[in-house]
Amino acid sequence: MNQEQIGVSAAAAELASSYMPFARYSEKLIRDFILAATSRLRSLTPVAIDVGAGTGTPARILRDLGYRVVAVDVSTAMLAKLASDNPVLLARIAANANALPLTGRFADLALFVESLHLLKDPEIALDEAIRVTRPGGCILIVDTLREDLRIQVFHKYFPAFFDLDSQRHFSLSELLSMALGRPLRLIYLDTQEFELTFPTAAAMTKFVSSRPFFGLRQLPEDVFVQQLESFAHAVAREFPVGPAISAGRETCVILEVTS
Ligand SMILES: C[S@@+](CC[C@H](N)C(=O)[O-])C[C@H]1O[C@@H](n2cnc3c(N)ncnc32)[C@H](O)[C@@H]1O
């Protein structure tokens, strides 16, 4: 199945395929959020659907907790990397989140980890996740809220990137009103901070120069080059010696499927 067949524009598919894995969040934090969801579920043979599974960090955590995991991603490149790192999954499916090629309400848990804000049709994707999750099961959403973008050095000193991500990320009230207009009940909400540490300001700039975030790769070349230069100056000023640190914040929303 190619990207066009799964209903994704060529540009979006290219963007997804060129996505590189990187340490953009704390794995411990994601594990803690996943545990907050799985501790509420009682199935003896639990199944999870990881929507926007990427290279498989959440899928691996769930597999290690005894879950059979269906990993769904629009990017075949991401799924290939996921497959080489995580051989023991129930299934890997190249599909768009807004049209899951799955039938039956067999999942105990459907999750979107740093993926919901990237979807063109997040509401439809949420409906799809509900459609395949049994009543009493859970939907787990982990994402960066719009109000928390600015604490990241990457957004603070890269205005074009900040503007782009501000349009894409949800505020907490948007996220909750989207979820609570559906057969879902909020059972857990938490926000945690983490830090990304680089040995020096120059190392942080080098990281950013590889355009490790979707938003950075969507900027026009001239805007990127110009703002990278001012970013380099700003971080060199803020971290003149020693490590350069960016704060980050992730929010976890767990919703029970009510019907
Ligand atoms: C930022 S990554 C997060 C990956 C993974 N959840 C994790 O936490 O490591 C977002 C993922 O969503 C996928 N994605 C983007 N749009 C999608 C869509 N419409 N349907 C399914 N997956 C999509 C991308 O290919 C990418 O792998």
Ligand as a Chemical Component Dictionary entry (heavy atoms), coordinates in Angstrom:
data_LIG
# 
_chem_comp.id                   LIG 
_chem_comp.type                 NON-POLYMER 
_chem_comp.pdbx_formal_charge   0 
_chem_comp.three_letter_code    LIG 
# 
loop_
_chem_comp_atom.comp_id 
_chem_comp_atom.atom_id 
_chem_comp_atom.alt_atom_id 
_chem_comp_atom.type_symbol 
_chem_comp_atom.charge 
_chem_comp_atom.model_Cartn_x 
_chem_comp_atom.model_Cartn_y 
_chem_comp_atom.model_Cartn_z 
_chem_comp_atom.pdbx_ordinal 
LIG C1  C1  C 0  5.996  13.187 16.605 1  
LIG S1  S1  S 1  5.768  11.570 15.974 2  
LIG C2  C2  C 0  5.373  10.665 17.466 3  
LIG C3  C3  C 0  5.672  9.198  17.330 4  
LIG C4  C4  C 0  5.370  8.332  18.549 5  
LIG N1  N1  N 0  3.988  8.417  18.979 6  
LIG C5  C5  C 0  6.281  8.644  19.692 7  
LIG O1  O1  O 0  5.831  9.165  20.713 8  
LIG O2  O2  O -1 7.477  8.388  19.571 9  
LIG C6  C6  C 0  4.188  11.652 15.147 10 
LIG C7  C7  C 0  3.885  10.465 14.261 11 
LIG O3  O3  O 0  2.565  10.658 13.727 12 
LIG C8  C8  C 0  2.568  10.152 12.397 13 
LIG N2  N2  N 0  1.447  10.732 11.644 14 
LIG C9  C9  C 0  1.322  11.991 11.149 15 
LIG N3  N3  N 0  0.165  12.143 10.510 16 
LIG C10 C10 C 0  -0.483 10.954 10.593 17 
LIG C11 C11 C 0  -1.745 10.471 10.124 18 
LIG N4  N4  N 0  -2.576 11.271 9.436  19 
LIG N5  N5  N 0  -2.092 9.205  10.384 20 
LIG C12 C12 C 0  -1.258 8.378  11.092 21 
LIG N6  N6  N 0  -0.047 8.771  11.552 22 
LIG C13 C13 C 0  0.334  10.035 11.324 23 
LIG C14 C14 C 0  3.929  10.569 11.851 24 
LIG O4  O4  O 0  4.303  9.790  10.727 25 
LIG C15 C15 C 0  4.827  10.327 13.066 26 
LIG O5  O5  O 0  5.373  9.036  13.046 27 
# 
loop_
_chem_comp_bond.comp_id 
_chem_comp_bond.atom_id_1 
_chem_comp_bond.atom_id_2 
_chem_comp_bond.value_order 
_chem_comp_bond.pdbx_ordinal 
LIG C1  S1  SING 1  
LIG S1  C2  SING 2  
LIG S1  C6  SING 3  
LIG C2  C3  SING 4  
LIG C3  C4  SING 5  
LIG C4  N1  SING 6  
LIG C4  C5  SING 7  
LIG C5  O1  DOUB 8  
LIG C5  O2  SING 9  
LIG C6  C7  SING 10 
LIG C7  O3  SING 11 
LIG C7  C15 SING 12 
LIG O3  C8  SING 13 
LIG C8  N2  SING 14 
LIG C8  C14 SING 15 
LIG N2  C9  SING 16 
LIG N2  C13 SING 17 
LIG C9  N3  DOUB 18 
LIG N3  C10 SING 19 
LIG C10 C11 SING 20 
LIG C10 C13 DOUB 21 
LIG C11 N4  SING 22 
LIG C11 N5  DOUB 23 
LIG N5  C12 SING 24 
LIG C12 N6  DOUB 25 
LIG N6  C13 SING 26 
LIG C14 O4  SING 27 
LIG C14 C15 SING 28 
LIG C15 O5  SING 29 
# 
